[in-house]
């Protein structure tokens, strides 16, 4: 795979056997996703998906947070029309991740908010350290997330998703484990090794069947995903225009 470490400015890569480990690498910004990181991730997922030497991918992060979401500093400078364009970019990244044909495991080492929570919930397996917290705080910043109600609704009753999104509440690792949002909570020191083990375990499954099942899960949720993306673009434009 043509993915040398020096090629990327917002992520770092290394290989463990056949597993590609991708670390989000903007620790001073709590690994917030800016335009460059969106494109870096999109390219890496696309290339890894076509690389026969990569059997699985682990998404991890450097620093004390997994990902604080999409970069608010960048988003706050956008006009309503520009915000709509960024929503399309975000949708493009999410499409590539949903279509990733191999096992994807997230190693969640800390704060996981907004777009970071989406990255985690699009994964096939999620392991978390005790410091992990998950939430969608957009409402507290005067922003909106059409994706959050749909995405959380895949894992829990709508009434609970409703409360989480409208309150901006953060869920602890223990709580997320109880409701199935994470598969296990492990010590921070063991997080990466356990995530690698989980990725290798999934990679040992018959991959033709694994891909067909992943594709089926994507297919049965596609209509809601596309509607949420379109609604998100419209809602963000309206919210920014009303803030003036």
Order of alpha helices (4+ residues) and beta strands (2+ residues): beta-beta-alpha-beta-beta-alpha-alpha-beta-beta-alpha-beta-beta-alpha-alpha-beta-alpha-beta-alpha-alpha
